[in-house]
């Protein structure tokens, strides 16, 4: 495998890891009800 294909595979893997980390962080925050209440209160205060 040449370096160009290796670079593409590494970049694709990095994006996959970043996406999984973002989804995991989102799930962890939404699993906490106090966070949801604070988020809704902040959004509501904009109106």
CORTA-V288194 format. One record per residue. N is the residue number from 1. SS is DSSP state (H for helix, E for strand, - for the rest). OMEGA is omega in whole degrees, -180 to 180 (NA if undefined). D_LAST is the distance of its C-alpha to the last C-alpha in whole Angstrom. Layout:
n=[N | N]
ss=[SS | SS]
omega=[OMEGA | OMEGA]
d_last=[D_LAST | D_LAST]
This chain:
n=[1 | 2 | 3 | 4 | 5 | 6 | 7 | 8 | 9 | 10 | 11 | 12 | 13 | 14 | 15 | 16 | 17 | 18 | 19 | 20 | 21 | 22 | 23 | 24 | 25 | 26 | 27 | 28 | 29 | 30 | 31 | 32 | 33 | 34 | 35 | 36 | 37 | 38 | 39 | 40 | 41 | 42 | 43 | 44 | 45 | 46 | 47]
ss=[- | - | H | H | H | H | H | H | H | H | H | H | H | H | H | H | H | H | H | H | H | H | H | H | H | H | H | H | H | H | - | - | H | H | H | H | H | H | H | H | H | H | H | H | H | - | -]
omega=[180 | -173 | -180 | 179 | 178 | 179 | 179 | 179 | 179 | 179 | 179 | 178 | 179 | 177 | 179 | 178 | 179 | 180 | 179 | 178 | 179 | 178 | 178 | 178 | 178 | 179 | -179 | 179 | -179 | 177 | 180 | -177 | -180 | 177 | -180 | 179 | 179 | 180 | 180 | 178 | 179 | 178 | -178 | -178 | 177 | -179 | NA]
d_last=[56 | 55 | 53 | 50 | 50 | 50 | 47 | 45 | 45 | 44 | 41 | 40 | 41 | 39 | 36 | 36 | 36 | 33 | 31 | 33 | 32 | 28 | 28 | 30 | 27 | 24 | 26 | 27 | 24 | 23 | 26 | 24 | 22 | 21 | 19 | 18 | 16 | 15 | 14 | 11 | 10 | 10 | 8 | 6 | 5 | 4 | 0]
